Amino acid sequence: MKLATMSAWVRAASVGIVLALGTVGAHAADNDAAAQVAREATQPSNNAPVWRAVNSNVEHYSAIKTPEAGVLIQAGGHRWSVFRGGVITVYGGWLISLAITGVALFFAMRGPIKLKEARTGKMVKRFTLIERYAHWSVAITFIVLAITGIIILWGRYFLLPILGGSAYGPLLWLLKSVHNLIGPLFTISLIVMFVVYVRDNMPTGDDIKWLLSGGKRPAHRFNGGEKMWFWGGVTGLGIVVSVTGWILNSTVPGIDYFTREAMQLSNIIHGIASILFIAMSIGHIYIGSIGMEGSYDGMRSGSVDESWAKEHHALWLDDVNAGADHRGRRPT
Ligand code: HEM
């Protein structure tokens, strides 16, 4: 078919689409069709008015009686897609890469924070079994969600080229199902963790002093940095990712899941909060594992060496040595 004949067909079809938009928008369609005819004379093949009408987000007649069925193109969907693909994917990718690079550079330059004194071999109880179970349930579900979430958002850039569409599609479906299933378990674990840890994370003036001294002042059971992680990360971001996640799973009552705006907004907020959460968790996981000698012992076995306690939580150790329980609460 010749190009001129094709463009004539496209123009005819475009005017047809405007007319097909239905009786409710008939007047607007008439105007757009007239604008199109006028434009034809000066700018052949430019059918912008038609597409502006198609993209106008106006609800037209549809025999299907579900919300938004009469909207041919939902403009919010385009905004969502651009924001998700262009802002969250790009800047979120940078943030997580920066967090990983920062931690790796710090480790390469400074190595782990070593104990200044030799281990005494005397172990001090730091966490009960329930506290450790609560921690590891949150940590394990979080890591599964982080890995599956990263693949859902960025997998098309690094996995799709390797696996090809026919393997990547089913894999993505599987990972998305795992993500949707583990999400509620994460929220439940998070609630348990909050209840178990909140009492010892109440901010005090000592935390400010600890933070202002760059971590050099003695600390109680949890220091100012740990409390920031508890309130800003675990509690604050935990609530945001959980609430938006439950909405995306269509499980929160009272929300109109058929109109796409609620899902699009939840998806954007969920994405931003999750990325911030992952970036913060990289710092926590680093310091709780290879970044600080002796720190992992507490979460693994429940006890820490006395030298570690003295160097990192001296006020807590003073309380324990004075007869307090593992939380540092002295008998009254
Ligand atoms: C492999 C991953 C992880 C490791 C190795 C790890 C390690 C640790 C360690 C060693 C502690 C004890 C610190 C101390 O004795 O003062 C701790 C505490 C804690 N961790 Fe993790 N953690 C991991 C993942 C997570 C994740 C994913 C979260 C939350 C999303 C989390 C939340 C917490 C909280 C809330 C505390 C108690 C500190 C406080 O309440 O301020 N951890 N972690």
Residues whose N, C-alpha, C, O or C-beta is under 5 A from the ligand:
A	BS01	HEM	V138 A139 F142 Y197 N201 R221 F222 E226 K227 F230 V234 S281 I285 G288 S289 S295 Y296 G298 M299
